[in-house]
Amino acid sequence: MDQRELVRQAQAGDHDAFAALADRVLARLFGTARLILRDDDRANDAVQEALFDAWRDMKGLRDADRLDAWLHRILVRSCYSIARRDRRRSAAEVPMQPYHDAVGADGVRAVVDHDEMERAFRRLTQDERTVLTLVYFADLTVVDAAVVLGIPVGTAKSRLHHALRALRAALEADKRVMPALDRQPA
């Protein structure tokens, strides 16, 4: 069944249609929330909260073709709400995805690249992580990301520019620090 028909049925109160829509985007919503919140449990909470809000407000969706952007907007609000609630948490562990098939030099390089990117991403602000996640992970255009965030397109472009600059700076800083640590005696 196509997305428009599922949206129409969900707006009429069909739980199964809404579940089918949610199944189509669940992995992307979780990935987006995890990148923004940096914690699997909080990401799960944000996705659940967003899906609950989406079901409750389903009749407010005016354009079925904009479902992804609409859901991501609700998700970002949920992420920010959870981050505000949990602000007293000082640190969150971010488990690295296992690389079972990583063997040889290419596998080691993949682990190192992943680790470097994780450290750099942790240094970004929540706003920077959010705009990068929406554009590069959720694959939204900058215009759609601006709509999701409720900000002007120019502001979204500016945040994206600053986020990319901060990410590059964090990656460069790691490259400068790591060789110095390797030279120090144990």
RABEL-V208787 format. One record per residue. D_LAST is the distance of its C-alpha to the last C-alpha in Angstrom with 1 decimal. Layout:
d_last = {D_LAST & D_LAST}
//
This chain:
d_last = {62.4 & 61.4 & 59.4 & 62.4 & 64.4 & 61.6 & 61.2 & 65.0 & 65.0 & 62.1 & 63.8 & 66.8 & 64.8 & 63.9 & 60.7 & 60.3 & 60.4 & 57.7 & 55.6 & 56.0 & 54.9 & 51.9 & 50.9 & 50.9 & 48.4 & 46.4 & 43.3 & 43.2 & 43.8 & 40.9 & 38.6 & 39.7 & 39.3 & 35.8 & 34.6 & 36.3 & 35.3 & 31.9 & 32.9 & 34.9 & 37.0 & 37.9 & 38.7 & 41.0 & 42.7 & 43.2 & 44.8 & 47.0 & 48.1 & 48.8 & 50.8 & 52.8 & 53.5 & 54.4 & 56.9 & 58.4 & 58.8 & 59.6 & 63.0 & 61.4 & 60.0 & 62.6 & 61.3 & 60.2 & 58.5 & 56.1 & 55.0 & 51.3 & 51.1 & 53.0 & 50.7 & 47.5 & 49.0 & 49.6 & 46.1 & 44.5 & 46.6 & 45.5 & 41.8 & 42.3 & 44.3 & 41.6 & 38.9 & 41.1 & 41.7 & 38.1 & 36.7 & 35.7 & 33.0 & 29.7 & 27.8 & 28.6 & 26.6 & 27.2 & 26.9 & 26.1 & 28.9 & 28.2 & 28.3 & 30.0 & 31.3 & 28.2 & 27.6 & 26.6 & 25.3 & 27.7 & 26.7 & 23.0 & 24.0 & 26.3 & 23.6 & 21.4 & 24.5 & 25.5 & 22.3 & 22.4 & 26.0 & 25.5 & 23.0 & 25.4 & 28.4 & 27.1 & 27.1 & 30.8 & 33.6 & 35.9 & 38.6 & 36.4 & 35.2 & 38.9 & 40.4 & 37.9 & 38.4 & 42.1 & 42.4 & 39.7 & 39.5 & 43.0 & 44.4 & 46.7 & 48.1 & 47.2 & 50.8 & 50.4 & 47.0 & 48.9 & 51.6 & 49.1 & 47.4 & 50.8 & 50.0 & 51.7 & 50.6 & 49.6 & 47.2 & 45.7 & 45.3 & 43.6 & 41.3 & 40.4 & 39.8 & 37.5 & 35.7 & 35.0 & 33.9 & 31.5 & 30.1 & 29.7 & 28.0 & 25.5 & 24.7 & 24.4 & 22.1 & 19.7 & 19.9 & 19.0 & 16.1 & 14.4 & 14.0 & 12.5 & 9.8 & 9.2 & 9.1 & 6.5 & 3.8 & 0.0}
//
